[in-house]
Amino acid sequence: MKVVAFERSVQGTGASRRLRNAGKTPGIIYGGTEAPKAIELDHNALYHALRKEAFHSSILDIEVAGKTEKALLRDYQMHPFKPLVLHIDFQRVDAKQKIHMKVPLHFTNAEVSPAVKLGGAIISHVATELEISCLPADLPEFIQVDLAKLEVGQSIHVKDVALPKGVTLVSHLDHENPVIANARVPAGNVEPTASAAPAEAAAEPAKEEKK
């Protein structure tokens, strides 16, 4: 994804406020061998870009003064109650250096799983993203989690997920292997036959033989 930015020469609280009033968002690009660079971006274009999932988990081509730098979105600040991006941070990436990123999880085939189709279970997504390590060229926009074989009472752990080529779990996830999804039958769900049987049994003593 391409991002067009402009160099920002004036910094400070007052300058940032004037930028926002003019429809711009202040930001910074840092990391790598070059010095941090103060930038400004068109607010409306940036606001709409932030609503796209890929913008948060892709290598971005940031063009500043005719030069393109590859970077990742690292942080951004929103106004407490207005749809306003106050500031944004990008980190440069090196094609030869591995990066750590949180990538969205896309859960598929829940509706055809035995847990849902046969057991009437509800599948809970315990996690919505996964922290991984890879080279920039191998960074996936998302990781797919197939729920097709999930049974009632079962859980899916991070090590059960098929990772794309070149992608590995960060060390603490590989060690802990936490749950990312599970299937449970909601409390109070009772089979109809189970509730009907006691009612019939209770009715038996009420019957008396006619003399």
C-alpha positions in Angstrom: 0.0 0.0 0.0 1.3 3.4 -0.9 1.2 6.4 1.4 1.9 10.0 0.3 3.4 12.2 3.0 5.2 15.6 3.1 8.2 16.7 5.2 7.2 18.7 8.2 9.7 21.5 9.1 7.8 23.1 12.0 7.2 21.0 15.1 5.6 21.6 18.5 2.1 21.6 20.0 1.0 24.9 18.3 2.3 23.8 14.9 0.5 20.4 15.2 -2.7 22.1 16.1 -2.5 24.3 13.0 -1.8 21.3 10.9 -4.9 19.5 12.2 -7.0 22.6 11.6 -5.7 22.6 8.0 -6.8 18.9 7.5 -3.4 17.4 8.0 -2.1 14.8 10.5 1.4 15.1 12.0 3.6 12.0 12.1 7.1 10.5 12.1 9.1 7.9 10.4 11.9 6.4 12.5 14.2 3.4 12.6 16.9 2.0 10.3 20.2 3.9 9.7 18.5 7.2 8.9 17.5 9.9 11.3 13.8 10.2 12.3 11.8 12.3 9.9 8.9 14.5 10.8 6.1 14.2 8.3 2.5 15.3 7.6 -0.3 13.5 5.8 -3.7 14.3 4.5 -6.1 13.5 7.3 -9.1 12.2 5.4 -7.0 9.8 3.2 -5.2 8.6 6.4 -8.5 8.2 8.3 -10.0 6.0 5.6 -6.7 4.0 5.2 -6.8 3.2 9.0 -10.2 1.5 8.5 -8.6 -1.1 6.2 -7.2 -4.1 7.9 -4.3 -4.5 5.5 -3.0 -1.0 6.4 -2.2 -2.3 9.9 -0.4 -5.5 8.8 1.3 -4.7 5.5 4.6 -3.2 4.4 3.8 0.3 3.4 5.5 2.4 0.7 5.7 5.9 2.1 6.6 8.5 -0.4 8.2 11.7 1.0 9.7 14.3 -1.3 9.9 11.9 -4.2 11.7 9.2 -2.2 9.9 6.0 -1.2 10.6 4.3 2.1 9.3 0.9 3.2 7.8 1.1 6.7 5.2 -0.4 9.1 2.5 1.3 11.0 3.6 1.2 14.6 1.3 3.5 16.5 -1.4 6.2 16.1 -3.4 8.3 18.4 -7.1 9.2 18.0 -9.1 12.0 19.6 -11.1 10.7 22.6 -14.5 11.3 21.0 -14.0 12.9 17.5 -13.1 10.9 14.4 -9.8 12.6 14.3 -6.3 11.1 13.9 -4.0 13.2 16.2 -0.6 11.6 15.4 0.9 8.6 13.6 4.2 6.7 13.8 5.8 4.6 11.1 8.9 2.4 11.5 11.3 1.7 8.6 12.0 -1.9 7.7 15.1 -3.6 6.3 14.4 -6.3 3.8 17.1 -8.5 5.5 16.0 -8.0 9.1 13.1 -10.0 10.6 10.2 -8.1 12.0 7.7 -8.8 14.8 4.2 -8.1 13.9 0.6 -8.7 15.1 -1.4 -10.1 12.2 -5.2 -10.5 12.1 -6.7 -13.9 12.4 -9.5 -14.9 9.9 -11.7 -17.7 11.2 -13.3 -19.9 8.5 -15.7 -22.8 8.2 -17.3 -22.4 11.6 -20.8 -23.1 10.2 -19.8 -26.5 8.8 -17.9 -27.7 11.9 -19.3 -30.6 13.9 -19.4 -28.4 17.0 -21.9 -26.0 15.3 -23.7 -28.1 12.8 -24.2 -31.2 15.0 -23.7 -30.0 18.5 -25.3 -26.6 18.5 -22.2 -25.1 20.1 -21.0 -21.5 20.0 -17.4 -20.9 18.9 -15.6 -18.2 20.9 -12.7 -16.3 19.3 -10.3 -16.0 22.3 -7.8 -14.1 20.2 -8.2 -12.0 17.1 -4.6 -11.5 16.1 -1.3 -13.5 16.3 2.2 -12.2 17.0 4.6 -13.5 14.5 8.2 -13.1 13.2 9.3 -13.1 9.6 11.2 -11.2 6.9 9.3 -8.2 5.5 8.7 -10.0 2.2 7.0 -12.9 3.9 4.6 -10.8 6.0 1.0 -12.0 5.5 -2.0 -9.6 5.6 -3.8 -12.1 7.7 -3.6 -15.8 8.9 -6.4 -18.2 8.3 -7.7 -20.5 11.0 -9.8 -23.4 9.7 -12.5 -24.5 12.1 -14.0 -27.2 9.9 -13.0 -30.1 12.2 -13.7 -28.5 15.5 -15.8 -30.7 17.9 -17.8 -29.6 21.0 -15.5 -29.1 23.9 -12.4 -28.8 21.8 -10.0 -25.8 21.6 -7.6 -24.6 18.9 -4.2 -23.5 20.1 -1.7 -21.3 18.3 0.4 -24.3 17.3 -2.6 -25.9 15.6 -2.6 -23.1 13.0 -0.9 -23.6 9.7 1.5 -20.7 9.3 2.5 -19.3 5.8 6.0 -20.1 4.5 8.7 -18.1 6.3 6.5 -17.2 9.2 7.1 -18.3 12.8 5.5 -17.7 16.1 7.3 -15.3 18.5 9.1 -17.2 21.2 6.7 -16.7 24.1 3.7 -17.9 22.1 5.6 -20.9 20.9 6.4 -21.8 24.5 3.0 -21.0 26.0 0.8 -22.3 23.1 -2.4 -20.4 24.2 -5.9 -21.1 23.1 -7.2 -18.9 20.2 -10.7 -20.5 19.8 -13.0 -23.0 21.5 -16.4 -24.6 21.1 -18.9 -24.7 24.0 -22.6 -25.5 24.2 -24.4 -22.5 25.8 -25.7 -23.1 29.4 -29.3 -24.1 29.5 -29.4 -25.9 26.2 -31.2 -29.2 26.9 -32.3 -31.9 24.5 -36.1 -32.0 24.1 -36.3 -35.8 24.8 -34.5 -35.2 28.2 -37.1 -32.7 29.4 -40.1 -34.7 28.1 -39.3 -37.9 29.9 -39.6 -36.6 33.5 -42.9 -35.0 32.6 -44.3 -38.3 31.5 -43.1 -40.1 34.6 -44.7 -37.5 36.8 -48.0 -38.0 35.2 -48.1 -41.8 35.9 -49.1 -41.7 39.6 -52.1 -39.6 38.8 -53.8 -42.4 36.8 -56.1 -44.6 38.9 -58.0 -47.7 37.8 -61.7 -47.4 37.7 -63.6 -49.9 40.0 
